[in-house]
Amino acid sequence: MALATFVYTLIMAACGILSIIYIGSIAALLLTGAFLLGLAAMALKVCKNEEVHTGDLFCGFEQFGSSLALYLLINIFTLLWSLLFLIPGIIKAYSYSMSYFVLTDHPELSANAARKRSMQLMRGKKWKLFCLQISFIGWGFLILLTLGILSFWVVPYMQTATAEFYTDLLAEQGELAA
């Protein structure tokens, strides 16, 4: 997963460099959803003790339309909630945080259905996820000290912890991940 995170970072950095001529911005918009779905799928594989390959990063492209739609929906709704005030936007971002895991487990769902399912799963659980994420603050400082190099290991660790959180949510509701 560290290598996949490195590959993802290189591709997004290339998009950032190309954003000077607008091609990179469009490429980042089109690619990010599929890559986030691929990272979610990899993290779920780790949770299930399945073998993970760097190429799994690209499995999100098998559901390109759904992943792009989900990425756009999440960002649009979060932006709209943030226009009210910053706090509602943050709360909604936590509500949508399990969307890519839901879409990974249920590829037959539409992007909007995955977003709504994430909202159901996160009802009453946002604070718990916030506490999990804030526990990584020390790692954030270490990433800064290593000029970002440590992020190639910490980001997959955080992604896998979030995937474990997702599987715990499913277990609490008596569901099994597909």
C-alpha positions, -999 to +999 in steps of 0.1 A: +000+000+000+030+023+006+040+019-031+004+025-042+003+057-021+035+068-037+022+061-072-011+080-064+010+109-051+031+111-082+001+110-105-017+138-085+015+158-084+018+156-121-018+168-124-009+196-101+020+206-122-001+204-154-028+225-138-009+255-151-024+248-185-058+235-171-052+200-183-040+189-149-071+203-131-094+184-154-073+152-151-073+155-113-111+159-113-115+129-135-090+106-118-094+113-081-126+095-075-113+063-092-081+064-072-100+070-039-121+040-047-090+020-054-074+030-021-106+021-003-106-013-020-070-019-010-077-010+026-107-033+028-085-061+013-060-055+041-088-057+067-099-090+052-064-104+052-064-106+014-033-101-007-028-065-019-010-055-051+000-021-062-021-025-093-052-027-070-049+011-069-064+012-104-094-011-097-115+020-091-114+026-129-136-005-133-164+017-118-151+049-133-186+065-138-198+057-103-165+068-087-165+101-106-201+107-097-195+099-061-165+122-060-185+151-075-215+145-053-195+144-021-176+176-030-207+195-041-228+186-011-199+193+013-193+226-004-230+235-001-232+226+035-200+246+041-216+277+027-240+276+056-210+276+080-178+256+083-191+232+110-220+218+090-196+211+061-173+192+084-202+172+098-214+163+064-179+153+053-179+128+082-213+116+071-200+109+036-167+094+048-177+057+043-191+062+008-161+047-011-161+017+012-198+012+006-193+015-032-164-010-030-186-035-011-216-028-033-206-019-068-242-023-080-252+008-060-254+042-076-231+070-064-260+087-046-271+055-030-236+048-017-235+084-003-269+079+014-258+045+028-227+062+043-249+087+059-270+059+075-239+041+087-224+073+102-255+083+121-243+088+157-208+077+148-192+109+136-176+117+169-161+082+172-145+086+137-132+121+146-115+107+177-099+080+156-086+105+131-074+129+158-054+101+173-031+103+142-020+139+150+013+127+163+020+109+130+011+142+112+039+159+131+063+131+122+053+134+085+063+171+087+096+163+103+104+138+075+093+163+048+064+141+038+083+109+032+067+091+062+032+098+046+037+069+022+034+046+052+011+066+075-016+074+049-022+036+041-022+030+079-048+057+084-068+044+054-068+009+068-078+021+102-108+038+086-116+006+067-115-012+100-139+014+114-162+007+085-162-030+091-169-023+128-199-002+117-212-031+096-207-055+124-226-033+148-255-033+124-253-071+120-241-069+084-212-087+068-190-069+043-193-085+008 
